[in-house]
């Protein structure tokens, strides 16, 4: 699964709107929509914010693994 599909699925599974996530990431809703559509690459720091929000590790949110491991809190 691509990270674009993964961030959309995680958002929908958590009953969040694109506008809510865009506000959290401090970007416009259109920009966040472009992240999900793959038109614009999402910055790594934004992926980290989403991984923390959804409590998943970076491999999962980036689509490198299908194993959902909690975000490592140090």
Biopython code that builds the backbone (N, CA, C, O; Angstrom):
import numpy as np
from Bio.PDB.StructureBuilder import StructureBuilder

atoms = [
    (1, "UNK", "N", (0.847, -1.175, 0.000)),
    (1, "UNK", "CA", (0.000, 0.000, 0.000)),
    (1, "UNK", "C", (0.895, 1.242, 0.000)),
    (1, "UNK", "O", (1.867, 1.308, 0.752)),
    (2, "UNK", "N", (0.571, 2.211, -0.831)),
    (2, "UNK", "CA", (1.313, 3.456, -0.885)),
    (2, "UNK", "C", (0.995, 4.314, 0.337)),
    (2, "UNK", "O", (-0.062, 4.178, 0.955)),
    (3, "UNK", "N", (1.940, 5.206, 0.674)),
    (3, "UNK", "CA", (1.694, 6.078, 1.827)),
    (3, "UNK", "C", (0.476, 6.971, 1.598)),
    (3, "UNK", "O", (-0.200, 7.348, 2.555)),
    (4, "UNK", "N", (0.190, 7.312, 0.343)),
    (4, "UNK", "CA", (-0.974, 8.153, 0.068)),
    (4, "UNK", "C", (-2.273, 7.435, 0.463)),
    (4, "UNK", "O", (-3.180, 8.033, 1.041)),
    (5, "UNK", "N", (-2.336, 6.158, 0.141)),
    (5, "UNK", "CA", (-3.503, 5.359, 0.531)),
    (5, "UNK", "C", (-3.536, 5.159, 2.042)),
    (5, "UNK", "O", (-4.596, 5.179, 2.666)),
    (6, "UNK", "N", (-2.361, 4.967, 2.609)),
    (6, "UNK", "CA", (-2.281, 4.705, 4.050)),
    (6, "UNK", "C", (-2.752, 5.913, 4.857)),
    (6, "UNK", "O", (-3.506, 5.751, 5.817)),
    (7, "UNK", "N", (-2.319, 7.133, 4.484)),
    (7, "UNK", "CA", (-2.728, 8.300, 5.276)),
    (7, "UNK", "C", (-4.220, 8.573, 5.115)),
    (7, "UNK", "O", (-4.863, 9.049, 6.051)),
    (8, "UNK", "N", (-4.773, 8.280, 3.952)),
    (8, "UNK", "CA", (-6.212, 8.447, 3.757)),
    (8, "UNK", "C", (-6.983, 7.429, 4.606)),
    (8, "UNK", "O", (-7.944, 7.779, 5.291)),
    (9, "UNK", "N", (-6.552, 6.179, 4.550)),
    (9, "UNK", "CA", (-7.230, 5.126, 5.314)),
    (9, "UNK", "C", (-7.162, 5.402, 6.811)),
    (9, "UNK", "O", (-8.162, 5.263, 7.515)),
    (10, "UNK", "N", (-5.994, 5.788, 7.297)),
    (10, "UNK", "CA", (-5.855, 6.106, 8.729)),
    (10, "UNK", "C", (-6.763, 7.265, 9.120)),
    (10, "UNK", "O", (-7.402, 7.233, 10.172)),
    (11, "UNK", "N", (-6.819, 8.282, 8.276)),
    (11, "UNK", "CA", (-7.688, 9.436, 8.570)),
    (11, "UNK", "C", (-9.147, 9.001, 8.642)),
    (11, "UNK", "O", (-9.859, 9.353, 9.582)),
    (12, "UNK", "N", (-9.587, 8.243, 7.659)),
    (12, "UNK", "CA", (-10.976, 7.790, 7.632)),
    (12, "UNK", "C", (-11.288, 6.855, 8.796)),
    (12, "UNK", "O", (-12.361, 6.946, 9.391)),
    (13, "UNK", "N", (-10.360, 5.958, 9.125)),
    (13, "UNK", "CA", (-10.567, 5.033, 10.244)),
    (13, "UNK", "C", (-10.685, 5.762, 11.578)),
    (13, "UNK", "O", (-11.291, 5.252, 12.521)),
    (14, "UNK", "N", (-10.105, 6.956, 11.652)),
    (14, "UNK", "CA", (-10.144, 7.751, 12.885)),
    (14, "UNK", "C", (-11.199, 8.862, 12.824)),
    (14, "UNK", "O", (-11.204, 9.776, 13.648)),
    (15, "UNK", "N", (-12.087, 8.765, 11.835)),
    (15, "UNK", "CA", (-13.198, 9.724, 11.684)),
    (15, "UNK", "C", (-12.729, 11.177, 11.689)),
    (15, "UNK", "O", (-13.337, 12.036, 12.327)),
    (16, "UNK", "N", (-11.643, 11.435, 10.971)),
    (16, "UNK", "CA", (-11.102, 12.792, 10.845)),
    (16, "UNK", "C", (-11.384, 13.306, 9.440)),
    (16, "UNK", "O", (-11.435, 12.529, 8.487)),
    (17, "UNK", "N", (-11.565, 14.599, 9.316)),
    (17, "UNK", "CA", (-11.740, 15.200, 8.002)),
    (17, "UNK", "C", (-10.391, 15.690, 7.482)),
    (17, "UNK", "O", (-9.436, 15.850, 8.241)),
    (18, "UNK", "N", (-10.336, 15.920, 6.196)),
    (18, "UNK", "CA", (-9.117, 16.488, 5.628)),
    (18, "UNK", "C", (-8.831, 17.848, 6.247)),
    (18, "UNK", "O", (-7.672, 18.184, 6.492)),
    (19, "UNK", "N", (-9.859, 18.624, 6.499)),
    (19, "UNK", "CA", (-9.684, 19.950, 7.095)),
    (19, "UNK", "C", (-9.073, 19.858, 8.495)),
    (19, "UNK", "O", (-8.220, 20.671, 8.852)),
    (20, "UNK", "N", (-9.500, 18.878, 9.285)),
    (20, "UNK", "CA", (-8.948, 18.708, 10.634)),
    (20, "UNK", "C", (-7.460, 18.360, 10.578)),
    (20, "UNK", "O", (-6.654, 18.909, 11.330)),
    (21, "UNK", "N", (-7.109, 17.449, 9.684)),
    (21, "UNK", "CA", (-5.707, 17.036, 9.572)),
    (21, "UNK", "C", (-4.872, 18.169, 8.996)),
    (21, "UNK", "O", (-3.743, 18.389, 9.434)),
    (22, "UNK", "N", (-5.406, 18.885, 8.028)),
    (22, "UNK", "CA", (-4.690, 20.025, 7.450)),
    (22, "UNK", "C", (-4.374, 21.062, 8.529)),
    (22, "UNK", "O", (-3.266, 21.598, 8.576)),
    (23, "UNK", "N", (-5.340, 21.337, 9.383)),
    (23, "UNK", "CA", (-5.131, 22.300, 10.472)),
    (23, "UNK", "C", (-4.027, 21.826, 11.404)),
    (23, "UNK", "O", (-3.175, 22.616, 11.812)),
    (24, "UNK", "N", (-4.036, 20.556, 11.740)),
    (24, "UNK", "CA", (-3.005, 19.973, 12.601)),
    (24, "UNK", "C", (-1.615, 20.118, 11.972)),
    (24, "UNK", "O", (-0.636, 20.402, 12.663)),
    (25, "UNK", "N", (-1.544, 19.921, 10.661)),
    (25, "UNK", "CA", (-0.266, 19.995, 9.945)),
    (25, "UNK", "C", (0.094, 21.423, 9.533)),
    (25, "UNK", "O", (1.168, 21.672, 8.984)),
    (26, "UNK", "N", (-0.824, 22.360, 9.806)),
    (26, "UNK", "CA", (-0.614, 23.776, 9.473)),
    (26, "UNK", "C", (-0.456, 23.995, 7.963)),
    (26, "UNK", "O", (0.410, 24.740, 7.505)),
    (27, "UNK", "N", (-1.325, 23.316, 7.215)),
    (27, "UNK", "CA", (-1.388, 23.496, 5.760)),
    (27, "UNK", "C", (-2.851, 23.686, 5.389)),
    (27, "UNK", "O", (-3.740, 23.448, 6.206)),
    (28, "UNK", "N", (-3.098, 24.112, 4.169)),
    (28, "UNK", "CA", (-4.469, 24.242, 3.696)),
    (28, "UNK", "C", (-5.090, 22.882, 3.403)),
    (28, "UNK", "O", (-4.385, 21.896, 3.190)),
    (29, "UNK", "N", (-6.411, 22.845, 3.396)),
    (29, "UNK", "CA", (-7.116, 21.591, 3.118)),
    (29, "UNK", "C", (-6.778, 21.096, 1.723)),
    (29, "UNK", "O", (-6.640, 19.889, 1.519)),
    (30, "UNK", "N", (-6.641, 21.994, 0.759)),
    (30, "UNK", "CA", (-6.295, 21.603, -0.610)),
    (30, "UNK", "C", (-4.916, 20.944, -0.654)),
    (30, "UNK", "O", (-4.717, 19.965, -1.372)),
    (31, "UNK", "N", (-3.975, 21.477, 0.108)),
    (31, "UNK", "CA", (-2.630, 20.894, 0.164)),
    (31, "UNK", "C", (-2.695, 19.493, 0.734)),
    (31, "UNK", "O", (-2.070, 18.571, 0.210)),
    (32, "UNK", "N", (-3.464, 19.333, 1.822)),
    (32, "UNK", "CA", (-3.581, 17.992, 2.408)),
    (32, "UNK", "C", (-4.252, 17.033, 1.426)),
    (32, "UNK", "O", (-3.848, 15.876, 1.310)),
    (33, "UNK", "N", (-5.259, 17.505, 0.732)),
    (33, "UNK", "CA", (-5.919, 16.674, -0.284)),
    (33, "UNK", "C", (-4.897, 16.228, -1.328)),
    (33, "UNK", "O", (-4.903, 15.073, -1.755)),
    (34, "UNK", "N", (-4.022, 17.146, -1.737)),
    (34, "UNK", "CA", (-2.975, 16.806, -2.711)),
    (34, "UNK", "C", (-2.006, 15.760, -2.150)),
    (34, "UNK", "O", (-1.480, 14.941, -2.903)),
    (35, "UNK", "N", (-1.768, 15.783, -0.840)),
    (35, "UNK", "CA", (-0.936, 14.734, -0.223)),
    (35, "UNK", "C", (-1.592, 13.372, -0.423)),
    (35, "UNK", "O", (-0.940, 12.411, -0.833)),
    (36, "UNK", "N", (-2.892, 13.299, -0.127)),
    (36, "UNK", "CA", (-3.605, 12.028, -0.244)),
    (36, "UNK", "C", (-3.708, 11.557, -1.692)),
    (36, "UNK", "O", (-3.711, 10.355, -1.957)),
    (37, "UNK", "N", (-3.791, 12.487, -2.613)),
    (37, "UNK", "CA", (-3.893, 12.133, -4.025)),
    (37, "UNK", "C", (-2.531, 11.846, -4.656)),
    (37, "UNK", "O", (-2.457, 11.361, -5.785)),
    (38, "UNK", "N", (-1.469, 12.143, -3.937)),
    (38, "UNK", "CA", (-0.131, 11.919, -4.464)),
    (38, "UNK", "C", (0.330, 13.012, -5.419)),
    (38, "UNK", "O", (1.326, 12.839, -6.122)),
    (39, "UNK", "N", (-0.377, 14.127, -5.453)),
    (39, "UNK", "CA", (0.019, 15.242, -6.320)),
    (39, "UNK", "C", (1.171, 16.037, -5.719)),
    (39, "UNK", "O", (1.967, 16.641, -6.438)),
    (40, "UNK", "N", (1.248, 16.028, -4.402)),
    (40, "UNK", "CA", (2.303, 16.716, -3.669)),
    (40, "UNK", "C", (2.864, 15.747, -2.644)),
    (40, "UNK", "O", (2.109, 15.057, -1.958)),
    (41, "UNK", "N", (4.177, 15.691, -2.539)),
    (41, "UNK", "CA", (4.778, 14.812, -1.534)),
    (41, "UNK", "C", (4.622, 15.420, -0.147)),
    (41, "UNK", "O", (4.825, 16.617, 0.057)),
    (42, "UNK", "N", (4.260, 14.573, 0.784)),
    (42, "UNK", "CA", (4.090, 15.032, 2.155)),
    (42, "UNK", "C", (5.470, 15.115, 2.822)),
    (42, "UNK", "O", (6.259, 14.176, 2.715)),
    (43, "UNK", "N", (5.766, 16.215, 3.501)),
    (43, "UNK", "CA", (7.061, 16.332, 4.174)),
    (43, "UNK", "C", (7.217, 15.293, 5.287)),
    (43, "UNK", "O", (6.237, 14.878, 5.905)),
    (44, "UNK", "N", (8.446, 14.887, 5.528)),
    (44, "UNK", "CA", (8.729, 13.878, 6.548)),
    (44, "UNK", "C", (8.236, 14.329, 7.912)),
    (44, "UNK", "O", (7.690, 13.522, 8.665)),
    (45, "UNK", "N", (8.416, 15.609, 8.248)),
    (45, "UNK", "CA", (7.972, 16.070, 9.564)),
    (45, "UNK", "C", (6.456, 15.947, 9.712)),
    (45, "UNK", "O", (5.962, 15.729, 10.818)),
    (46, "UNK", "N", (5.719, 16.083, 8.622)),
    (46, "UNK", "CA", (4.271, 15.894, 8.671)),
    (46, "UNK", "C", (3.915, 14.418, 8.832)),
    (46, "UNK", "O", (2.956, 14.088, 9.530)),
    (47, "UNK", "N", (4.671, 13.534, 8.198)),
    (47, "UNK", "CA", (4.452, 12.093, 8.386)),
    (47, "UNK", "C", (4.684, 11.702, 9.838)),
    (47, "UNK", "O", (3.969, 10.855, 10.374)),
    (48, "UNK", "N", (5.668, 12.304, 10.472)),
    (48, "UNK", "CA", (5.945, 12.021, 11.887)),
    (48, "UNK", "C", (4.769, 12.469, 12.752)),
    (48, "UNK", "O", (4.354, 11.749, 13.660)),
    (49, "UNK", "N", (4.234, 13.656, 12.471)),
    (49, "UNK", "CA", (3.068, 14.147, 13.215)),
    (49, "UNK", "C", (1.901, 13.167, 13.066)),
    (49, "UNK", "O", (1.228, 12.844, 14.045)),
    (50, "UNK", "N", (1.667, 12.701, 11.846)),
    (50, "UNK", "CA", (0.565, 11.756, 11.619)),
    (50, "UNK", "C", (0.818, 10.413, 12.288)),
    (50, "UNK", "O", (-0.108, 9.807, 12.828)),
    (51, "UNK", "N", (2.045, 9.947, 12.258)),
    (51, "UNK", "CA", (2.381, 8.679, 12.921)),
    (51, "UNK", "C", (2.106, 8.772, 14.420)),
    (51, "UNK", "O", (1.581, 7.837, 15.024)),
    (52, "UNK", "N", (2.465, 9.907, 15.008)),
    (52, "UNK", "CA", (2.181, 10.111, 16.440)),
    (52, "UNK", "C", (0.679, 10.170, 16.690)),
    (52, "UNK", "O", (0.171, 9.553, 17.626)),
    (53, "UNK", "N", (-0.025, 10.919, 15.844)),
    (53, "UNK", "CA", (-1.478, 11.061, 16.001)),
    (53, "UNK", "C", (-2.170, 9.707, 15.947)),
    (53, "UNK", "O", (-3.013, 9.403, 16.791)),
    (54, "UNK", "N", (-1.817, 8.897, 14.961)),
    (54, "UNK", "CA", (-2.477, 7.611, 14.765)),
    (54, "UNK", "C", (-1.815, 6.474, 15.549)),
    (54, "UNK", "O", (-2.283, 5.336, 15.521)),
    (55, "UNK", "N", (-0.727, 6.794, 16.245)),
    (55, "UNK", "CA", (0.022, 5.830, 17.054)),
    (55, "UNK", "C", (0.448, 4.607, 16.239)),
    (55, "UNK", "O", (0.196, 3.460, 16.608)),
    (56, "UNK", "N", (1.112, 4.905, 15.103)),
    (56, "UNK", "CA", (1.683, 3.855, 14.257)),
    (56, "UNK", "C", (3.130, 4.213, 13.954)),
    (56, "UNK", "O", (3.498, 5.387, 13.969)),
    (57, "UNK", "N", (3.947, 3.210, 13.681)),
    (57, "UNK", "CA", (5.352, 3.499, 13.378)),
    (57, "UNK", "C", (5.496, 4.016, 11.957)),
    (57, "UNK", "O", (4.567, 3.930, 11.153)),
    (58, "UNK", "N", (6.668, 4.552, 11.659)),
    (58, "UNK", "CA", (6.912, 5.163, 10.356)),
    (58, "UNK", "C", (6.855, 4.149, 9.206)),
    (58, "UNK", "O", (6.404, 4.489, 8.113)),
    (59, "UNK", "N", (7.301, 2.925, 9.436)),
    (59, "UNK", "CA", (7.228, 1.910, 8.381)),
    (59, "UNK", "C", (5.780, 1.675, 7.959)),
    (59, "UNK", "O", (5.486, 1.510, 6.775)),
    (60, "UNK", "N", (4.890, 1.662, 8.933)),
    (60, "UNK", "CA", (3.476, 1.431, 8.626)),
    (60, "UNK", "C", (2.882, 2.612, 7.869)),
    (60, "UNK", "O", (2.245, 2.430, 6.831)),
    (61, "UNK", "N", (3.087, 3.819, 8.383)),
    (61, "UNK", "CA", (2.458, 4.977, 7.748)),
    (61, "UNK", "C", (3.029, 5.231, 6.352)),
    (61, "UNK", "O", (2.336, 5.756, 5.481)),
    (62, "UNK", "N", (4.280, 4.863, 6.146)),
    (62, "UNK", "CA", (4.903, 5.049, 4.825)),
    (62, "UNK", "C", (4.551, 3.923, 3.853)),
    (62, "UNK", "O", (4.896, 3.995, 2.673)),
    (63, "UNK", "N", (3.870, 2.889, 4.336)),
    (63, "UNK", "CA", (3.462, 1.789, 3.470)),
    (63, "UNK", "C", (4.543, 0.743, 3.267)),
    (63, "UNK", "O", (4.431, -0.094, 2.372)),
    (64, "UNK", "N", (5.596, 0.778, 4.090)),
    (64, "UNK", "CA", (6.676, -0.201, 3.975)),
    (64, "UNK", "C", (6.362, -1.505, 4.689)),
    (64, "UNK", "O", (6.988, -2.532, 4.426)),
    (65, "UNK", "N", (5.387, -1.460, 5.597)),
    (65, "UNK", "CA", (5.001, -2.640, 6.360)),
    (65, "UNK", "C", (3.490, -2.619, 6.559)),
    (65, "UNK", "O", (2.876, -1.556, 6.649)),
    (66, "UNK", "N", (2.910, -3.795, 6.625)),
    (66, "UNK", "CA", (1.483, -3.901, 6.934)),
    (66, "UNK", "C", (1.257, -4.235, 8.401)),
    (66, "UNK", "O", (0.121, -4.429, 8.834)),
    (67, "UNK", "N", (2.338, -4.300, 9.159)),
    (67, "UNK", "CA", (2.248, -4.594, 10.594)),
    (67, "UNK", "C", (2.136, -3.278, 11.341)),
    (67, "UNK", "O", (3.008, -2.414, 11.250)),
    (68, "UNK", "N", (1.060, -3.146, 12.070)),
    (68, "UNK", "CA", (0.769, -1.900, 12.784)),
    (68, "UNK", "C", (1.414, -1.941, 14.171)),
    (68, "UNK", "O", (0.879, -2.535, 15.107)),
    (69, "UNK", "N", (2.572, -1.299, 14.276)),
    (69, "UNK", "CA", (3.310, -1.232, 15.536)),
    (69, "UNK", "C", (3.133, 0.176, 16.088)),
    (69, "UNK", "O", (3.197, 1.140, 15.324)),
    (70, "UNK", "N", (2.910, 0.323, 17.398)),
    (70, "UNK", "CA", (2.745, 1.659, 17.975)),
    (70, "UNK", "C", (3.964, 2.546, 17.751)),
    (70, "UNK", "O", (5.092, 2.063, 17.651)),
    (71, "UNK", "N", (3.714, 3.861, 17.675)),
    (71, "UNK", "CA", (4.793, 4.814, 17.502)),
    (71, "UNK", "C", (5.716, 4.733, 18.722)),
    (71, "UNK", "O", (5.244, 4.709, 19.859)),
    (72, "UNK", "N", (7.021, 4.693, 18.487)),
    (72, "UNK", "CA", (7.947, 4.577, 19.620)),
    (72, "UNK", "C", (8.074, 5.910, 20.370)),
    (72, "UNK", "O", (8.625, 6.875, 19.841)),
    (73, "UNK", "N", (7.569, 5.955, 21.581)),
    (73, "UNK", "CA", (7.678, 7.140, 22.426)),
    (73, "UNK", "C", (8.889, 6.992, 23.331)),
    (73, "UNK", "O", (9.053, 5.982, 24.015)),
    (74, "UNK", "N", (9.721, 8.000, 23.323)),
    (74, "UNK", "CA", (10.939, 7.924, 24.142)),
    (74, "UNK", "C", (10.852, 8.855, 25.312)),
    (74, "UNK", "O", (11.784, 8.928, 26.113)),
]
sb = StructureBuilder()
sb.init_structure("model")
sb.init_model(0)
sb.init_chain("A")
sb.init_seg("    ")
for serial, (resi, resn, name, xyz) in enumerate(atoms, 1):
    if name == "N":
        sb.init_residue(resn, " ", resi, " ")
    sb.init_atom(name, np.array(xyz, "f"), 0.0, 1.0, " ", f" {name:<3s}", serial, name[0])
structure = sb.get_structure()
